[in-house]
Amino acid sequence: MKFNRAEEIWLIVGVGILVLSMVITGYQGFAKSMGPPSGMETLDPEKVDEHELFSEPGVYQVGENKYEVVMTLSAFQFTPNNIEIPVGAEVEFIMTSKDVIHGFQVAGTNLNAMVTPGYIQRISKTFDEAGEFLVLCNEYCGIGHQIMGTTITVK
Ligand code: CUA
């Protein structure tokens, strides 16, 4: 079978458009949402449970008034949940996701972070006042997104 000239031209144009759109999509994906956040530590999202930092999520005292909250996020929970810390504690949250992108937002504070699978997110805050803080996922992560939440109790 032999293509005539017009068919050949349209075939080339068609393939050209396809390739071009793939290149654009690929580039945008890489340069924007999929691109690695600069300076962040990485890990294998399939092996979070085996990772030295995340094998035992929990609240750890690491100094006189310093705490680390080692936390994993997954559909649709924060582990650990119902965190308790003393008033005045300086807390570093060290987080990663085991599946999709989740959010970590503590209502009424400036704590707000995106938690992406494959990356370790660290944010810190000193909790000067007693109270109960609501923690919410603010990145749409699936059918249970609305119920993904926990609390931080400062006392
Ligand atoms: Cu997790 Cu929305």
Boltz pocket constraint, residues with backbone or C-beta under 6 A from the ligand:
constraints:
  - pocket:
      binder: B
      contacts: [[A, 74], [A, 75], [A, 76], [A, 101], [A, 102], [A, 103], [A, 137], [A, 138], [A, 139], [A, 140], [A, 141], [A, 142], [A, 144], [A, 145], [A, 146], [A, 148]]
      max_distance: 6.0
